[in-house]
């Protein structure tokens, strides 16, 4: 649950948010990052930036695609 989180942040704001979550997670880090909102080109650009920053498992699922989280 993310109190006060806005889905309207720009790319830099979203990267900063992801970095802050990763830091809070400690050495375990984030195992997956799902990009589910926004236009396809914007999601692709954000995914590239996250992968460049060594985020693991960056995924932009297709509509209706399912994932099992463990």
N, C-alpha and C positions, 0 to 999 in steps of 0.2 A: 504494500500500500504506500503510495506516495502523496502525502498531503501537500497541497500547494503546487503540484507539478502542472505545468501548462504544456499542452501539445503544440503550442504556437511559437516555440523557441526557434531561433534560426539555427543553421548547421553548427556554428561555433558554440552556441548555447547547449545544443544537444550533446556535442562532443564533451564539453566541460561537465555536463551532468553525468555522462557515462564514465568519465574519468573519476569523478567524485564517488560514484557507486563502487567502481573497481577498487579505489583506495580504501573504502570502508570495509570491503570484503576481505582485506588482508591478503595473505599469500594464496588463498584459494581462488581469488579473482572471480570474474564472471565466466560461466561455462558456455552460455549462449546469449546472443543478442538478436531479438526479432524486431525487424522494422516493418510495421504494419499500417502506417498512416502516411499520407502524402502522395504526391505524384510519383510515378515510376522513375523518372529521371532524377528527381530529388532523392529518392530512396537509394538509388544506385550510387549517386555521388556520395551520400552519407556512408553507405556500406564501404565504399573504397577508402574513405578517410579512416573509418574504424579499423579496417583490415591493415592499413598502413601503420596504424598505432598498435598493432598486435593484439587486437581484440579477437578472441576465439569464437568460432561458430556464428559469424554474422550471417543472418538469413533474412531474406525478404520473401516470405511465403506467398504463393499464389492464393487467390480467393478460394476458400473451401479446402485448402490443404490442411492436413492434420499432423500434429506432432505429439508424441508421448513424452511428457516431462518426468524425469525421475530425480 
